[in-house]
Amino acid sequence: MALTDVAIKNAKPRAKPYKLGDAGGLFLLVQPSGGKLWRLKYRVDGREKKLGIGTYPEVSLAEARKRRDDARELLAAGKDPSREKQRDKVRSRLQADNTFTAIAKEFCDKRKRDGDKAWSAATAKRSEYLLSLLDRSIGRMAINEIEPPDVLAAIRKIEAKGNLESARRTLQLSSAVFRYAVATARLTSDPTRDLRGALTAPTVTHYGAITDAKQVGELLRAIDGYEGQGLTKFALQLAPHVFVRPGELRHAEWSEIDLEGSLWVIPACSPSAPMRQECGIEQRRVLVSS
């Protein structure tokens, strides 16, 4: 006799589990705790097996019958519903591990450990930030389901805020993530390869620079004639001999400078100067001219 919603609702727990049968091998297992579990009984190669298809009332009677019919279709096709259920779980787990965000993190971790070509701390931090801008758009999508329009729409959200250079760089980084997925056999091709030229090019601002030898002399004489703060004057006088960024010069330490060898070794990051502009950039060696 087929089950009804009324019969299911009125089923009370007993001292031991008991079954309420439906048609086609479907039954409801009523637990002593009051829980009601849908089960499907079927046979494969002469052996009886059972498949769990949900709990009542989360899975209604109509939905349980639909799932029973789906399982029967698998049986008719020569497939074991229990084995297919396990495979679906594995596929779902793999898909969760193969989202854009997950692979982007894996790619960044690799680049930070990439031997002589490893990203510096500053580059890694910037790259991870830019890629995180895609989390809400394509981040949760399986990487093999992402198409060019998906990427373009995500990047254009950055572009629409006026961050043209960030948009350009984010597109480059996303392309690197897709190429990494191709290299690790999780994707067949990079969906960004046809997006070149789709973004608005940022306007490049060129800063003034002295290229005339006479003007260089005028600058050096102006530095010598500077009458402001003493430390500032010393820094200005030293700068033409080392050609480093202002932040590096301001945070220089005596322990980094070899006066006898006329050598200044700028560390990757000075623990005593965490605000050094170039903290995270690879160690550099600067020859100090006389």
Buried (B, 14 or more C-beta within 10 A) or exposed (E): EEBEEEBBEEBEBEEEEBEBEBEBBBBBBBBEEEEBBBBBBBEBEEEEBEBEBBBBEEBBBEBBBEBBEEBBEBBEEEBBBBEBBEEEEEEEEEBEEBBBBBBBBBBBEEBBEEEEEBBBBBBBEBBBEBBBBBBEBBBEBBBEEBEBEBBBEBBBBBBEEEBBEBBBBBBEBBBBBBBBBBEEEBBEEBBBEEBEEBBEEBEEEEEEEEEEEEEEEEEEEEBEEEEEEEEEBEBBEBBEBBEBBEBBBBBBEEEBBEEEEEEBEBBBBBEEBEEBBBBBBBEEEBEBEE
